[in-house]
Amino acid sequence: MSDSPTDSPRADGPRIRGLEQVDRLSVPLPHGTEVTTRVERLASGGRRIPQGVVGRVVRAHDGGFDVQIVGVGEVWFARDELVPRRPGQVQFARRREAAWSALTPCVVLETRVGSHAWGLANEHSDVDVRGVFALPLPWTFGLTQAPVDLVSADGSTTYWEVRKLVEQALRADPNTLETLFVPGARALDVVGEWLLAEREAFVSKAIFGSFGRYAMSQLDKLTRSQRLAEHRDLLLAWLCEEPAPDLDEVARRLAAVSPRSATSEDNALLAAKTYVKQLYRSLWDQGLLTANDFAALTAYARGGGQRPPSARELRPKNAYNLLRLVSTATGWLRHGEPTFEATGALKARLLDIKGGKVPLEEVLRDAEALAPELEAAQRDSRLPEHPDFARADRLLRRVGEELAHRWVTKAPGPLGRDAPEPPAMEWRDPE
């Protein structure tokens, strides 16, 4: 038997009874999963990649996965040539897949969101779906914590448990309110009908902060990040000096060369240090660093390895979505009801931003131009100051009583007679 790390359970975490029965070749490998290769492979240029190399899943296609390997780049492997690196990942993937299979019949509301709902989709746009599911009564008992969200293997579909949706909606979470209010939201069960009927309970002037102010703050952060990123190559060059500067010194130099508005020196240093941390976290996520820390960033710079893509066009998708949030909040506060689909000049501008044709500085200027309208809409809005907590509480109690009734009376369907079995408790060895 081979003594490679792919053929025996690893001891890098709590030992879980029954792990040896888990087929690590069949569990899903979502984006970002750390994996270990089971075969030797030749990369472009004839470079040999030995068995047992660790990488990170980038995308799935053609029955396999592109895997980012430090110092090599992306290499394609078939599914049976990869296993999750850590036992915890196997357990997480198994639980997520089991919850998805068991509880998707319990979905009570569903809608298509994202660019398709905003009128900004093209032939390359993904179809994003969000919705709500209810837990069969037995899933709420026992020691095992029931899932509060279900996520498809490719990440395109997310369902929230009813209580989680209500709590998020009371905070005026933009994604949650969009799920409830976007045209096309459809109930698959009477519980879903109740959620749609009571959705006005969640609407208040709080959307000024959750939509508008949040978007403005994030746009400002994106712009600062782009300005700092313009000096990324300079930063990597500093790390090649002898002796290599530490994090504080790099942040000081970065703050000195980065343009900034009238702000304190401490804030400038904090912004620079935050960018450095974001940089090594991003490179770690891309599989380009051996660890998620500053020391690994220094080693990466001094190793002369593959450089990440240019940051000249930084997060255009995020920028256009944030500007859309400002516009949506303004309209909702002013008119008392939301309009999610962009039209006319706004639509054309958002599509240009999405396509990376508009610098982030211009996007921020667009947002700043909308700020007075947002402030005025909030000041004159007829929306209530706060959501209707009492109404939301009655809704949750009604849902709970309905789910209990279905289970006790064994009503037909996945929330009653045909409810899936709740997961068994997994005993963990304390060693």
Phi, psi and omega in degrees: 000139179293145177260022179291158182293350180274351187253001179217150179299141178277158180245040182259026179189179179303135180286132183246121181300128178096359182299326183295344178274351182281127178276102184288351177274352183248348182287152178296155176236081180296163177308132179094352181293132173283131183229161174242136181280144181256356182224161172277147182216148174260124177275176178301141183086003177081011180288133182275129175250108186288162172298145177091006178285144179263136177217186181227130182295130178258314180199160177253138172191153176054037177077007180215205187217142165279128183241128177275121180244129183304130178079355182242311185114204182271132179226137181274137175227145173289160183301319184282003176260006183226145170226150175301142185290319187248143176303324179299326178292323178297313181297317180297314180297320180295316180294319181295316180295320180294319179295319179299312182295321184284322193254351177298332173295346182266010177293132184247347180207144184208146177203156176267130185235192177077206187299331178293323178284335182270357183073026185237018183277153170228189185294344181261358185287137175287156174262113181255133182236136173229159180187196186225141174232157177249147179270126171303146187308316182299337180288346181268358180259171171083183183276335183288126180286125181287148178294144177251357171209152176240132181230131178292161184300326181269000176078004184277344184231130179227133174238137176255146173293151189307311182297319179298318178301315182297316181296319178293318181296323178295336176273004181062034177300125185302316181297323182289314179295324176298318180302321183279329190252343184296138177302139182103350175299127186230136178277136177254000184200160179299331176298320175296323177298319178297319179299317179292323181292331184256009187296334178297340179299337185269353187270131177201180178293355178298340178295340175302318180278314186290326178267298191288299183296322178301313181297318180297316181295321180291323177297319178297319178295320179297318180295316178297321179296321180295318180297319177292321182295336177299339180256017184299314181296325176296318178300314180296327178292321177301322183290348178271357180290161175243119351284157181292135178292154178274181184299318181297318181292318178298318179297320179297315179296318182296317179297327182290328184261352183269130177295143179209156177282181181296101181212166183286158178296323179298318179295322179295318178295319179297317179297320180293317180295321178298319179297317180301317179295319177297325181295312182287333175292320179296315179294326176296315179298328179279356180080017183266348178244154179277344178206162182266067181203173184293324179299320178292325176296319178297314179298321179298314180297318183283343180276352178064029183284186181302132178270145178292166180299161178300143179263018183301318176253095188263116172050054179298327180295316178298319183296316182290327179291322180293320177296323177298321179299319179299314180296318180297316180297317180300313180295320182293315178296322185284317188257348178085000177212152187272151169233115185266331184278124179280144180222168172058221184296325179297316179299315180299319181293316180297322179293323176295320178294315180301324180280003178076019183271353184239123178299151181299330178299321178289324177298318179296322177296321176301315181294319179297326178293331179277343185303315178301322178295320178297315179297317180294319179297321179293320182293322185261001186295144176266004177293151179295155180294325185225155175294164181271090183295322181297319179295318178296321179296316179297323178298313181297320178295320179296317178297315180299318178295322179295317181293322177295318180299316182296320182289314184295320182273358181056046177296146179301144175120170186289349177258005180225247185301324185260022182298140177292152178293135177293155181293146177283149178292131177264119179279130180253129176292128182293347181294000000 
